[in-house]
Amino acid sequence: LYYGSYLYKETWTIGVVLLLLVMMTAFVGYVLPW
């Protein structure tokens, strides 16, 4: 149970980080067009 909870938390954290990276990339690409 503890391992499952830890694994779920780790996956959620990675998902949030990826989402933030995608949002930042889209925002930078929109504000500073190359």
N, CA, C and O atoms as a DFTB+ gen file, in Angstrom:
136 C
 N C O
     1  1       0.857      -1.206       0.000
     2  2       0.000       0.000       0.000
     3  2       0.892       1.254       0.000
     4  3       0.662       2.193      -0.762
     5  1       1.907       1.248       0.867
     6  2       2.796       2.408       0.926
     7  2       3.547       2.585      -0.405
     8  3       3.687       3.694      -0.920
     9  1       4.025       1.445      -0.942
    10  2       4.755       1.501      -2.211
    11  2       3.844       2.010      -3.329
    12  3       4.264       2.814      -4.162
    13  1       2.593       1.535      -3.341
    14  2       1.654       1.972      -4.368
    15  2       1.385       3.465      -4.253
    16  3       1.327       4.166      -5.263
    17  1       1.220       3.955      -3.027
    18  2       0.959       5.375      -2.825
    19  2       2.170       6.195      -3.278
    20  3       2.019       7.236      -3.916
    21  1       3.365       5.718      -2.944
    22  2       4.579       6.429      -3.339
    23  2       4.707       6.462      -4.860
    24  3       5.049       7.492      -5.442
    25  1       4.429       5.327      -5.495
    26  2       4.528       5.251      -6.948
    27  2       3.506       6.192      -7.589
    28  3       3.814       6.856      -8.579
    29  1       2.303       6.252      -7.038
    30  2       1.270       7.139      -7.577
    31  2       1.699       8.596      -7.431
    32  3       1.530       9.393      -8.354
    33  1       2.257       8.945      -6.265
    34  2       2.701      10.318      -6.039
    35  2       3.821      10.680      -7.015
    36  3       3.841      11.781      -7.565
    37  1       4.750       9.748      -7.226
    38  2       5.860      10.002      -8.147
    39  2       5.335      10.243      -9.559
    40  3       5.776      11.170     -10.238
    41  1       4.390       9.404     -10.001
    42  2       3.826       9.561     -11.341
    43  2       3.085      10.889     -11.458
    44  3       3.187      11.559     -12.486
    45  1       2.340      11.282     -10.423
    46  2       1.589      12.539     -10.446
    47  2       2.551      13.721     -10.540
    48  3       2.311      14.677     -11.277
    49  1       3.661      13.638      -9.768
    50  2       4.648      14.728      -9.796
    51  2       5.258      14.860     -11.186
    52  3       5.406      15.969     -11.701
    53  1       5.615      13.724     -11.796
    54  2       6.212      13.763     -13.138
    55  2       5.208      14.342     -14.135
    56  3       5.580      15.127     -15.007
    57  1       3.949      13.960     -14.009
    58  2       2.920      14.474     -14.913
    59  2       2.766      15.981     -14.782
    60  3       2.642      16.687     -15.783
    61  1       2.775      16.476     -13.540
    62  2       2.627      17.921     -13.318
    63  2       3.833      18.666     -13.888
    64  3       3.678      19.724     -14.499
    65  1       5.026      18.121     -13.689
    66  2       6.237      18.776     -14.211
    67  2       6.192      18.834     -15.734
    68  3       6.519      19.861     -16.329
    69  1       5.789      17.735     -16.362
    70  2       5.699      17.718     -17.827
    71  2       4.664      18.735     -18.306
    72  3       4.889      19.436     -19.292
    73  1       3.533      18.814     -17.609
    74  2       2.489      19.761     -18.000
    75  2       3.011      21.194     -17.891
    76  3       2.770      22.012     -18.778
    77  1       3.725      21.498     -16.805
    78  2       4.272      22.845     -16.636
    79  2       5.296      23.147     -17.735
    80  3       5.329      24.259     -18.263
    81  1       6.129      22.164     -18.079
    82  2       7.128      22.376     -19.132
    83  2       6.446      22.667     -20.462
    84  3       6.870      23.561     -21.196
    85  1       5.394      21.919     -20.776
    86  2       4.675      22.133     -22.041
    87  2       4.036      23.513     -22.042
    88  3       4.090      24.219     -23.049
    89  1       3.432      23.905     -20.926
    90  2       2.790      25.226     -20.852
    91  2       3.835      26.333     -20.993
    92  3       3.601      27.317     -21.694
    93  1       4.988      26.180     -20.330
    94  2       6.031      27.198     -20.429
    95  2       6.555      27.294     -21.855
    96  3       6.774      28.392     -22.366
    97  1       6.757      26.148     -22.499
    98  2       7.253      26.158     -23.880
    99  2       6.251      26.844     -24.805
   100  3       6.641      27.642     -25.658
   101  1       4.965      26.539     -24.643
   102  2       3.941      27.158     -25.485
   103  2       3.880      28.659     -25.209
   104  3       3.732      29.449     -26.142
   105  1       3.991      29.065     -23.934
   106  2       3.929      30.484     -23.588
   107  2       5.117      31.239     -24.180
   108  3       4.956      32.323     -24.739
   109  1       6.317      30.655     -24.053
   110  2       7.523      31.304     -24.596
   111  2       7.434      31.375     -26.118
   112  3       7.801      32.386     -26.717
   113  1       6.948      30.304     -26.741
   114  2       6.821      30.303     -28.192
   115  2       5.800      31.334     -28.667
   116  3       5.925      31.879     -29.764
   117  1       4.785      31.602     -27.833
   118  2       3.761      32.572     -28.216
   119  2       4.252      34.002     -27.997
   120  3       3.989      34.888     -28.811
   121  1       4.971      34.220     -26.886
   122  2       5.446      35.573     -26.579
   123  2       6.669      35.937     -27.424
   124  3       6.780      37.057     -27.923
   125  1       7.587      34.972     -27.577
   126  2       8.802      35.245     -28.349
   127  2       8.841      34.351     -29.578
   128  3       9.491      33.305     -29.556
   129  1       8.159      34.740     -30.649
   130  2       8.167      33.926     -31.872
   131  2       9.562      33.910     -32.483
   132  3      10.209      34.952     -32.588
   133  1      10.017      32.749     -32.878
   134  2      11.362      32.640     -33.432
   135  2      11.342      32.966     -34.920
   136  3      12.384      32.930     -35.575
